[in-house]
């Protein structure tokens, strides 16, 4: 009885350090429950053992969270790699220099699609209605990294 009780607590503690809910967690829960049933002589003892298990696991979880949040440990859950680069996203104002740029509709625009400008494809939306693939277009506005274009006549 005590062996299953102890083994269940150990397996649940292992599950705390392994991301996801897997075999150690399920086996730990089953072993702990069977250990409580075999150790307890009556319902009151069973409830007492269950409360003891919950307190032990709460303390273990609190210690684990504190340990994993410290900079000294390598967390299996948290990504430590920093993303490099000055700016990973291009802001709309940084693309405003493209207003007036001429290109072609790389796809049919109904009203959205792809436009090609100097060999680079961008998401575009036409100001008006349908624009046929291959039509000459010009960028008139930049909104949320999408180019607003019209037919270049």
DOVEX-591114 format. One record per atom (N, C-alpha, C): residue in three letters; atom name; x, y negated, z negated. Coordinates in steps of 0.02 Angstrom, whole numbers, plus 50000, padded with zeros to 5 digits. Each point is the difference from the previous one (the first is absolute). Example, Ala and Ser with C-alpha at 12.3 -4.5 7.8 and 13.67 -1.06 7.14 Angstrom:
BEGIN
(Ala N (50660 50284 49610))
(Ala CA (49955 49941 50000))
(Ala C (50045 49940 50000))
(Ser N (49982 49947 50036))
(Ser CA (50042 49941 49997))
(Ser C (49961 49945 49963))
This chain:
BEGIN
(Unk N (50040 50059 50000))
(Unk CA (49960 49941 50000))
(Unk C (50043 49937 50000))
(Unk N (50048 49997 49953))
(Unk CA (50042 49941 49995))
(Unk C (50044 49993 50062))
(Unk N (50022 50057 50029))
(Unk CA (50041 49999 50060))
(Unk C (49963 49965 50057))
(Unk N (49937 50019 50013))
(Unk CA (49961 49968 50053))
(Unk C (49989 49926 49986))
(Unk N (49986 49984 49937))
(Unk CA (49990 49931 49980))
(Unk C (50062 49958 50015))
(Unk N (50058 50024 49979))
(Unk CA (50064 49965 50011))
(Unk C (50016 49997 50075))
(Unk N (49992 50057 50035))
(Unk CA (50014 50003 50072))
(Unk C (49956 49951 50038))
(Unk N (49937 49995 49981))
(Unk CA (49954 49954 50033))
(Unk C (50022 49927 49993))
(Unk N (50022 49981 49939))
(Unk CA (50024 49932 49989))
(Unk C (50063 49987 50042))
(Unk N (50045 50048 50001))
(Unk CA (50062 49993 50039))
(Unk C (49984 49991 50075))
(Unk N (49954 50041 50026))
(Unk CA (49983 49996 50071))
(Unk C (49966 49933 50016))
(Unk N (49958 49976 49956))
(Unk CA (49969 49935 50012))
(Unk C (50052 49945 49999))
(Unk N (50049 50004 49955))
(Unk CA (50054 49951 49998))
(Unk C (50041 50002 50064))
(Unk N (50011 50061 50028))
(Unk CA (50035 50006 50064))
(Unk C (49959 49965 50054))
(Unk N (49935 50008 49998))
(Unk CA (49956 49969 50050))
(Unk C (50004 49924 49998))
(Unk N (50013 49972 49941))
(Unk CA (50006 49927 49993))
(Unk C (50058 49974 50043))
(Unk N (50054 50039 50005))
(Unk CA (50059 49978 50037))
(Unk C (49999 50019 50073))
(Unk N (49955 50043 50020))
(Unk CA (49994 50020 50070))
(Unk C (49940 49965 50030))
(Unk N (50010 49959 50052))
(Unk CA (49943 49965 50030))
(Unk C (49948 50048 50029))
(Unk N (49938 49981 49995))
(Unk CA (49946 50042 50026))
(Unk C (49972 50046 49946))
(Unk N (49945 50031 50016))
(Unk CA (49969 50046 49952))
(Unk C (50007 50069 50030))
(Unk N (50042 50042 49969))
(Unk CA (50015 50065 50030))
(Unk C (49996 50057 49950))
(Unk N (50037 50052 50016))
(Unk CA (50000 50062 49962))
(Unk C (50018 49990 49927))
(Unk N (50054 49962 49983))
(Unk CA (50015 49991 49929))
(Unk C (49944 49968 49960))
(Unk N (49966 49952 50030))
(Unk CA (49945 49967 49965))
(Unk C (49941 50046 49987))
(Unk N (49980 50036 50052))
(Unk CA (49944 50046 49993))
(Unk C (50017 50056 49951))
(Unk N (50060 50030 50009))
(Unk CA (50021 50054 49954))
(Unk C (50006 49973 49929))
(Unk N (50025 49939 49992))
(Unk CA (50006 49971 49933))
(Unk C (49934 49990 49966))
(Unk N (49951 49976 50038))
(Unk CA (49933 49991 49972))
(Unk C (49970 50067 49979))
(Unk N (50006 50050 50044))
(Unk CA (49972 50066 49984))
(Unk C (50035 50031 49940))
(Unk N (50067 49996 49998))
(Unk CA (50037 50028 49943))
(Unk C (49982 49964 49935))
(Unk N (49994 49935 50002))
(Unk CA (49984 49962 49940))
(Unk C (49930 50018 49975))
(Unk N (49952 50004 50045))
(Unk CA (49932 50019 49980))
(Unk C (49998 50070 49971))
(Unk N (50034 50048 50034))
(Unk CA (50000 50068 49973))
(Unk C (50037 50003 49933))
(Unk N (50052 49960 49992))
(Unk CA (50036 49997 49936))
(Unk C (49956 49973 49945))
(Unk N (49961 49949 50015))
(Unk CA (49955 49971 49950))
(Unk C (49947 50052 49980))
(Unk N (49972 50036 50049))
(Unk CA (49950 50051 49984))
(Unk C (50028 50057 49958))
(Unk N (50063 50020 50013))
(Unk CA (50028 50056 49961))
(Unk C (50025 49977 49932))
(Unk N (50021 49938 49993))
(Unk CA (50025 49976 49935))
(Unk C (49944 49979 49953))
(Unk N (49947 49973 50028))
(Unk CA (49947 49971 49958))
(Unk C (49955 50055 49971))
(Unk N (49987 49996 49935))
(Unk CA (49956 50048 49967))
(Unk C (49927 49977 50004))
(Unk N (49990 49935 50007))
(Unk CA (49932 49975 50005))
(Unk C (50000 49937 50044))
(Unk N (49941 49972 50012))
(Unk CA (49993 49943 50044))
(Unk C (50038 49939 49974))
(Unk N (50000 49989 49935))
(Unk CA (50034 49941 49972))
(Unk C (50076 50005 50011))
(Unk N (50028 50059 49992))
(Unk CA (50073 50009 50014))
(Unk C (50014 49989 50074))
(Unk N (49957 50026 50043))
(Unk CA (50009 49991 50071))
(Unk C (50000 49927 50020))
(Unk N (49954 49962 49971))
(Unk CA (49997 49928 50014))
(Unk C (50063 49966 49973))
(Unk N (50023 50020 49942))
(Unk CA (50062 49971 49972))
(Unk C (50059 50013 50045))
(Unk N (50007 50063 50024))
(Unk CA (50055 50017 50046))
(Unk C (49995 49959 50065))
(Unk N (49939 49993 50026))
(Unk CA (49991 49961 50061))
(Unk C (50020 49927 49990))
(Unk N (49982 49971 49943))
(Unk CA (50019 49931 49985))
(Unk C (50076 49995 49994))
(Unk N (50032 50049 49968))
(Unk CA (50073 50000 49994))
(Unk C (50032 50002 50069))
(Unk N (49974 50042 50044))
(Unk CA (50027 50004 50069))
(Unk C (49992 49934 50036))
(Unk N (49942 49969 49993))
(Unk CA (49988 49936 50034))
(Unk C (50047 49946 49973))
(Unk N (50012 49999 49935))
(Unk CA (50046 49950 49971))
(Unk C (50071 50013 50024))
(Unk N (50021 50063 50000))
(Unk CA (50068 50017 50023))
(Unk C (50009 49979 50073))
(Unk N (49951 50016 50042))
(Unk CA (50005 49982 50071))
(Unk C (49998 49925 50011))
(Unk N (49960 49964 49960))
(Unk CA (49997 49927 50006))
(Unk C (50068 49969 49982))
(Unk N (50031 50026 49948))
(Unk CA (50066 49975 49980))
(Unk C (50051 50016 50054))
(Unk N (49998 50061 50027))
(Unk CA (50047 50020 50053))
(Unk C (49990 49956 50062))
(Unk N (49938 49986 50017))
(Unk CA (49986 49958 50058))
(Unk C (50026 49929 49989))
(Unk N (49989 49973 49941))
(Unk CA (50023 49932 49985))
(Unk C (50076 49997 50003))
(Unk N (50033 50050 49972))
(Unk CA (50074 50002 50002))
(Unk C (50024 50007 50072))
(Unk N (49967 50042 50038))
(Unk CA (50019 50010 50070))
(Unk C (49992 49936 50041))
(Unk N (49945 49966 49990))
(Unk CA (49989 49938 50037))
(Unk C (50052 49948 49981))
(Unk N (50015 49994 49936))
(Unk CA (50050 49952 49977))
(Unk C (50069 50018 50029))
(Unk N (50016 50065 50001))
(Unk CA (50064 50022 50026))
(Unk C (50005 49988 50075))
(Unk N (49947 50017 50037))
(Unk CA (50001 49992 50072))
(Unk C (50000 49927 50022))
(Unk N (49972 49956 49958))
(Unk CA (49999 49928 50017))
(Unk C (50066 49966 49983))
(Unk N (50042 50033 49960))
(Unk CA (50065 49969 49985))
(Unk C (50044 50005 50062))
(Unk N (50045 49953 50006))
(Unk CA (50044 49997 50059))
(Unk C (50053 50055 49999))
(Unk N (50008 50032 49943))
(Unk CA (50053 50051 49992))
(Unk C (49983 50066 50034))
(Unk N (49935 50012 50011))
(Unk CA (49980 50065 50027))
(Unk C (49981 49994 50073))
(Unk N (50006 50056 50036))
(Unk CA (49979 50004 50070))
(Unk C (49931 50032 50000))
(Unk N (49950 49963 50018))
(Unk CA (49931 50025 49999))
(Unk C (49986 50042 50061))
(Unk N (49967 50058 49991))
(Unk CA (49980 50040 50058))
(Unk C (49939 49970 50034))
(Unk N (49969 49951 49969))
(Unk CA (49938 49972 50026))
(Unk C (50012 49933 50034))
(Unk N (50044 49959 49972))
(Unk CA (50010 49931 50023))
(Unk C (50054 49997 50054))
(Unk N (49988 49962 50053))
(Unk CA (50049 49989 50053))
(Unk C (50050 49948 49977))
(Unk N (50063 50018 50000))
(Unk CA (50052 49954 49976))
(Unk C (50030 49958 50056))
(Unk N (49991 50021 50062))
(Unk CA (50031 49966 50056))
(Unk C (49969 49931 50011))
(Unk N (50042 49950 50006))
(Unk CA (49974 49933 50014))
(Unk C (49998 49991 50075))
(Unk N (49948 49967 50023))
(Unk CA (49994 49985 50071))
(Unk C (50043 49940 50015))
(Unk N (50042 50006 50050))
(Unk CA (50046 49946 50014))
(Unk C (49974 49958 50058))
(Unk N (50029 49944 50007))
(Unk CA (49981 49955 50054))
(Unk C (49972 49936 49971))
(Unk N (50010 49946 50035))
(Unk CA (49977 49935 49975))
(Unk C (49924 49999 49996))
(Unk N (49968 50023 50052))
(Unk CA (49927 49999 50001))
(Unk C (49978 50058 50044))
(Unk N (49960 50046 49971))
(Unk CA (49980 50059 50037))
(Unk C (49940 49986 50046))
(Unk N (49967 49944 49990))
(Unk CA (49942 49983 50041))
(Unk C (50012 49933 50033))
(Unk N (49979 49994 50062))
(Unk CA (50007 49937 50036))
(Unk C (49938 49959 49986))
(Unk N (50010 49941 49975))
(Unk CA (49943 49956 49986))
(Unk C (49976 49968 50065))
(Unk N (49936 49984 50001))
(Unk CA (49970 49970 50060))
(Unk C (50035 49937 50021))
(Unk N (50020 49958 49951))
(Unk CA (50032 49936 50018))
(Unk C (50068 50012 50033))
(Unk N (50032 50058 49985))
(Unk CA (50064 50016 50031))
(Unk C (49991 50022 50073))
(Unk N (49939 50015 50020))
(Unk CA (49987 50022 50068))
(Unk C (49968 49946 50042))
(Unk N (49989 49942 49970))
(Unk CA (49966 49946 50037))
(Unk C (50041 49974 50059))
(Unk N (50065 50012 49999))
(Unk CA (50042 49977 50056))
(Unk C (49981 50036 50065))
(Unk N (49963 50056 49994))
(Unk CA (49979 50037 50060))
(Unk C (49938 49970 50034))
(Unk N (49969 49951 49967))
(Unk CA (49941 49968 50031))
(Unk C (50023 49968 50066))
(Unk N (49963 50014 50053))
(Unk CA (50018 49975 50067))
(Unk C (50039 50051 50040))
(Unk N (50021 50055 49968))
(Unk CA (50039 50052 50035))
(Unk C (49955 50036 50049))
(Unk N (50027 50013 50060))
(Unk CA (49962 50034 50052))
(Unk C (50019 50073 50003))
(Unk N (49950 50042 50016))
(Unk CA (50011 50071 50007))
(Unk C (49945 50031 50041))
(Unk N (49991 50066 49991))
(Unk CA (49947 50035 50037))
(Unk C (49959 50041 49950))
(Unk N (49938 50015 50019))
(Unk CA (49958 50045 49960))
(Unk C (50024 50071 50014))
(Unk N (50026 50033 49949))
(Unk CA (50026 50068 50008))
(Unk C (49944 50051 50001))
(Unk N (49943 49982 49972))
(Unk CA (49940 50042 50001))
(Unk C (49941 49955 50018))
(Unk N (49943 50031 50015))
(Unk CA (49940 49960 50009))
(Unk C (49983 49969 49933))
(Unk N (49982 49937 50000))
(Unk CA (49983 49965 49938))
(Unk C (49925 49991 49996))
(Unk N (49969 50032 49949))
(Unk CA (49926 50000 49994))
(Unk C (49977 49979 49932))
(Unk N (50014 49952 49966))
(Unk CA (50049 49948 50014))
(Unk C (50069 50016 49971))
(Unk N (50008 50056 49962))
(Unk CA (50066 50014 49972))
(Unk C (50036 50053 50041))
(Unk N (50065 50002 49991))
(Unk CA (50042 50048 50036))
(Unk C (50073 49983 49990))
(Unk N (50041 50015 50049))
(Unk CA (50072 49987 49997))
(Unk C (50020 49952 50055))
(Unk N (50045 49956 49981))
(Unk CA (50030 49954 50049))
(Unk C (50075 50010 49999))
(Unk N (50031 49989 50057))
(Unk CA (50073 50009 50004))
(Unk C (50032 49932 50017))
(Unk N (50048 49981 49958))
(Unk CA (50034 49936 50007))
(Unk C (50075 50014 49996))
(Unk N (50036 49986 50054))
(Unk CA (50072 50013 50006))
(Unk C (50017 50072 49982))
(Unk N (49959 50047 50022))
(Unk CA (50014 50071 49990))
(Unk C (49979 50027 49931))
(Unk N (49970 49958 49958))
(Unk CA (49979 50022 49933))
(Unk C (49923 49999 49998))
(Unk N (49971 50055 49975))
(Unk CA (49927 50006 49995))
(Unk C (49976 49975 49932))
(Unk N (49946 49963 50001))
(Unk CA (49970 49973 49939))
(Unk C (49925 50014 50001))
(Unk N (49969 50003 49941))
(Unk CA (49927 50001 49995))
(Unk C (49975 49931 50018))
(Unk N (49951 49997 50045))
(Unk CA (49973 49936 50021))
(Unk C (49923 50003 50002))
(Unk N (49970 49941 49995))
(Unk CA (49928 49993 50008))
(Unk C (49989 49943 50049))
(Unk N (49955 50011 50048))
(Unk CA (49988 49947 50049))
(Unk C (49951 49949 49970))
(Unk N (50010 49937 50020))
(Unk CA (49956 49946 49978))
(Unk C (49930 50009 50027))
(Unk N (49997 50022 50061))
(Unk CA (49935 50006 50033))
(Unk C (49977 50072 49999))
(Unk N (49986 50024 50059))
(Unk CA (49972 50066 50006))
(Unk C (50052 50048 50028))
(Unk N (49978 50044 50042))
(Unk CA (50041 50053 50028))
(Unk C (50057 49972 50044))
(Unk N (50060 50027 49990))
(Unk CA (50057 49984 50043))
(Unk C (50028 50067 50025))
(Unk N (50009 50006 50065))
(Unk CA (50022 50062 50031))
(Unk C (50075 50010 49989))
(Unk N (50020 50064 49994))
(Unk CA (50071 50018 49992))
(Unk C (50040 49972 50058))
(Unk N (50059 49972 49984))
(Unk CA (50044 49972 50051))
(Unk C (49989 49926 50014))
(Unk N (49949 49971 49970))
(Unk CA (49985 49929 50010))
(Unk C (50050 49957 49962))
(Unk N (50021 49945 50030))
(Unk CA (50045 49953 49967))
(Unk C (49963 49966 49942))
(Unk N (50032 49999 49941))
(Unk CA (49969 49970 49941))
(Unk C (50049 49953 49966))
(Unk N (49974 49958 49955))
(Unk CA (50042 49953 49963))
(Unk C (49975 50000 49927))
(Unk N (50047 49996 49953))
(Unk CA (49983 49999 49929))
(Unk C (49978 49929 49981))
(Unk N (49940 49995 49970))
(Unk CA (49974 49935 49980))
(Unk C (50001 49990 49925))
(Unk N (50002 50055 49960))
(Unk CA (49996 49994 49927))
(Unk C (50026 50064 49968))
(Unk N (50025 49994 49937))
(Unk CA (50021 50059 49962))
(Unk C (49960 50000 49935))
(Unk N (49963 50056 49989))
(Unk CA (49960 50007 49938))
(Unk C (50013 50069 49971))
(Unk N (50023 50003 49938))
(Unk CA (50012 50064 49966))
(Unk C (50041 50048 50042))
(Unk N (50054 49975 50029))
(Unk CA (50047 50039 50041))
(Unk C (49967 50030 50062))
(Unk N (49945 49972 50021))
(Unk CA (49968 50020 50063))
(Unk C (49998 49939 50045))
(Unk N (50018 50010 50062))
(Unk CA (50003 49945 50048))
(Unk C (49931 49991 50032))
(Unk N (49977 49938 50001))
(Unk CA (49939 49983 50036))
(Unk C (50024 49976 50069))
(Unk N (49973 50030 50052))
(Unk CA (50024 49984 50068))
(Unk C (49941 49981 50045))
(Unk N (50018 49969 50056))
(Unk CA (49951 49987 50052))
(Unk C (50033 50014 50067))
(Unk N (49959 50007 50049))
(Unk CA (50026 50013 50068))
(Unk C (50039 49940 50024))
(Unk N (50059 50012 50027))
(Unk CA (50043 49946 50026))
(Unk C (49982 49987 50073))
(Unk N (49967 49944 50011))
(Unk CA (49976 49984 50068))
(Unk C (50043 49949 50034))
